[in-house]
Every structure is written in structure tokens, then in C-alpha cells.
């Protein structure tokens, strides 16, 4: 077995703050020059004169970056690069050579090199390339570790996040999943409520049974009740045969009720009875049916406010609100954005059968500062679009929507009273951005939602929450 097969995974706590670099070059003067340059910048540096010596060092500890000579005495640098990446696909490698032909550069990049530098190099440019490569490697490696940890701990690898709010949610998922308790997920549209619901199901004793999601806000009341409880033949005009409902399909499993705040009062009362008695009847039926179903409900509106307004039953609210999980909007966990970007770049590069795309620092910068009204779902749409439109490995700001990079009308700085909260300031900014887009779209909400790359329902919810008055369309 190769020494690399048992190579330890990256532990960010074991390396210096700037990063760890291995230099593989047979020229002593080159190694010493690079060691001096990088150590002055705070990097931890080790060197090897041959490919075999380099492999030995790689096998003994992790590195952020390898500076690799193209021509080594015992092996071709490109062949060595391929072997390194066969064992550690995330390893960043910059090829350095005195033979700076286009053909060599192309071969190096095709083999997976992060960059290609010709001797003699420019110190500032080389350091900039190294900083970029190290930062990218750490993000990719962190993402791999995070997905592995989540898969081991929660058996669900599509939830990505390292921020304090998300880590608390992961711990809460682990605590509540084994129980039978009803769970209420609260959060804006696009924050991943269904993903969390699936994670809870997959970590519960019901994991081998069905997980059945239903969007209660997308159906009229009669159809929703028939969908949930089933019906007998002749229960209504179009009931030409008996049909099972989702409560039966989810027997001994989990039923996920999304947008539960949109349910009619009559349907709410029937859901309450299932929660209280664990029984229900088909529409038009006379026999009670046992319901061994765990309910996870989700809402993007304030149910307490709906209770105060008389639009949601208080007894149902208290039945649902046994355990509450509040999902933070993306703007409150910006440190997760690089991991999410990397995750979606990998997913959509693979789905579109393209070489792995990478976000440039210039492309990441506006993603970190944007307010993300559509949350993770909006970010996913933006990255998918960028991958599809990209013609090279690097994804830059030119592939991002105008509203994100500020190519449209800039949002003016607004005056706020001294005690204004960050939430109030963010809301004002969101209100201005949405109003500006609606005006550009002649108050066509469907077009505005498309240009924001968010579902129409998300935009409508934002408009309602921000008390935006919709004007009539101006005739062309």
C-alpha cells in the first residue's frame, strides 16, 4: 500500500496561521530562496530534493500547498502531480519550471495544478498566488471534513455550516431526533427547513420508514385534506375510487408539513385531533384509523402573531411548539458562505459534467457582502447559474447577477437613528433593493422574482413582511 493511502487528514489546528508548504525541487538555491521568502511571510516550510523524498514527507503529515518543480531527477513533475491528487484531490499544487512553454502550462493545468509559475518568478505575484491557493485549499478541505463529520454524526451530508448558529442546530438535531416529540421548524424561505427535517428523520428510530413532505400552502383546503387523510369512494364528485392519505403512507415514519401557517382553521382542527388522539378518518369515511406518525411542521411566518390575529389555533400551536428549531437566515451566518459556495460548485460541476469550478477571491467578495433575501436557496441558484455559464475553471464576479455585484443602481447609504438595530438597517436595505427591482420590472412581481433568482412566493413574503405597497403596472 502506498504511504499516501494512510495519509492523515488535514487538522487546521496543527498548522501555522499562514499555512504549510512543501517545496519539491532538485536545485538547492531554488529551495533555499523559496524557504527564505515563505518563512518571512509566516509559512511553515519543508523541502525535498526528489519525488520520492517529497512523497515520504507528504505521507508523514498534511500540507496546504506543494511547490513542485516540473523536471525532477527521479520523476516527471506532472506524473508526480497526478499521483498526489489520486490520494488527496484537495491538495493545492503550483508547478514551477524553467521551461515555461504554453504546452507545459496546459499539461500542468490539465493534470490538476492550481497554477503554473516560470523561473525566475516575481516574488509578489508568487506570494499572491500562494495565498489564494492556500485559502482555497483550506476551504475545500474544511468542507470535506465537515461533510464527513456531519455524515458520521447525523447521517446527512447535504447540510453545510460551521457557524455557531448552525453548530447549535446540529447539536439540537442530535438531541431531539431519537424522541417521538413533534417539532416546529421556524425560519425564512430558503433556509433549509426540509433538509433539517430529513436529518431529524434519518437520525430517528423511524429512519427505515417513509419521510413524506407536503407543502400545505400550495393546495386549496379540500384538496389538502384529501391528500392528508385520504377519502372513500363517492366522498365527493371526483372521488371515483378510495384513496389512501399521506398519514397512512407515512405510517411509522415522519410527515413533514411545510408552510403550516397557511392551513385553514378547519384543517387545523383535524390536524390537532391527530396529534391529540393519534387517530383520523378518511373524508367521507366512518371508521377511525390509527396514526403512528411523527409530525415535523415548518413555518416562515410568526405563528404567535397568527394566533393573536385569530388565524391560527392556539391549541394547535402549543401542540406543535413542543420543540422549536429556529433556522438563521444566511445573512446571520456569513462565515458559512465560502463552504456553501464550494459545496454547490462541486455539485453543479459534477451534474453538468464539467471540470471542477473554483470561485475566485474577486467572485467570493460580493457573495460575502450581499444580503441574500432568498437565503441558501438563492445562493444555490446563483452558483448553479455561474457553473452553467462558465467557460473556464475559475468563476469570477462577471458570472454573478447584477444585483449581487452592484452593476445595477447602487443602494444609497441610509440615515438611521442612533439606536437602530442591525436588523432594522438590513430591512431598510432589503426594502430599497426590492422597490428598485420592482420599478425596473414595471411592478411585475414574477419578472422581479426571476431577476432576483428566488421563487415568487419568497418575493411575495418579503413584500408582505416589509410592508411594500405594490403599484399598478404602467402601461407600455
Secondary structure as GFF3:
##gff-version 3
##sequence-region A 1 476
A	DSSP	three_ten_helix	3	6	.	.	.	ID=ss1
A	DSSP	three_ten_helix	12	14	.	.	.	ID=ss2
A	DSSP	beta_strand	20	24	.	.	.	ID=ss3
A	DSSP	alpha_helix	28	40	.	.	.	ID=ss4
A	DSSP	beta_strand	44	48	.	.	.	ID=ss5
A	DSSP	alpha_helix	51	60	.	.	.	ID=ss6
A	DSSP	beta_strand	65	69	.	.	.	ID=ss7
A	DSSP	alpha_helix	77	87	.	.	.	ID=ss8
A	DSSP	beta_strand	92	97	.	.	.	ID=ss9
A	DSSP	alpha_helix	102	110	.	.	.	ID=ss10
A	DSSP	beta_strand	115	118	.	.	.	ID=ss11
A	DSSP	alpha_helix	123	154	.	.	.	ID=ss12
A	DSSP	alpha_helix	164	176	.	.	.	ID=ss13
A	DSSP	beta_strand	183	186	.	.	.	ID=ss14
A	DSSP	alpha_helix	193	202	.	.	.	ID=ss15
A	DSSP	beta_strand	211	215	.	.	.	ID=ss16
A	DSSP	three_ten_helix	216	218	.	.	.	ID=ss17
A	DSSP	alpha_helix	221	229	.	.	.	ID=ss18
A	DSSP	alpha_helix	246	249	.	.	.	ID=ss19
A	DSSP	beta_strand	254	258	.	.	.	ID=ss20
A	DSSP	three_ten_helix	260	262	.	.	.	ID=ss21
A	DSSP	alpha_helix	265	277	.	.	.	ID=ss22
A	DSSP	beta_strand	279	281	.	.	.	ID=ss23
A	DSSP	beta_strand	288	290	.	.	.	ID=ss24
A	DSSP	beta_strand	294	299	.	.	.	ID=ss25
A	DSSP	alpha_helix	303	308	.	.	.	ID=ss26
A	DSSP	alpha_helix	314	320	.	.	.	ID=ss27
A	DSSP	beta_strand	323	326	.	.	.	ID=ss28
A	DSSP	three_ten_helix	330	332	.	.	.	ID=ss29
A	DSSP	three_ten_helix	334	336	.	.	.	ID=ss30
A	DSSP	alpha_helix	337	351	.	.	.	ID=ss31
A	DSSP	beta_strand	358	359	.	.	.	ID=ss32
A	DSSP	alpha_helix	361	369	.	.	.	ID=ss33
A	DSSP	alpha_helix	375	389	.	.	.	ID=ss34
A	DSSP	beta_strand	394	395	.	.	.	ID=ss35
A	DSSP	three_ten_helix	397	399	.	.	.	ID=ss36
A	DSSP	alpha_helix	402	405	.	.	.	ID=ss37
A	DSSP	alpha_helix	422	440	.	.	.	ID=ss38
A	DSSP	alpha_helix	445	452	.	.	.	ID=ss39
A	DSSP	alpha_helix	456	465	.	.	.	ID=ss40
###
